[in-house]
Amino acid sequence: MTPEMVMSLAYQGMKVTLFLAGPLILTALAIGLLVSLFQAATQINEMTLTFIPKILGVFGVMVLTGPWLIKLITNFTTELFHNIPLMLG
């Protein structure tokens, strides 16, 4: 296994990780920002107010992007398993 193969595999793994986590993290970030703006405007300082909207938002994004996320990780894993003989020899 050459250093180029290792770097390519690491790059692909990081790219897949970002594609998997990106929509969920960006949704939580956007909802957190909106709730923070709402809290600042109304001066409600309840710490638990942010959790329910974030959970519902991330769940909704998971439902909408779930098939794409599963296809992405399945394709990556299948490609990885098919390339094991090339990596060993």
Helices and strands as residue ranges (DSSP letters): H 3-42, G 47-50, H 51-82, H 84-88
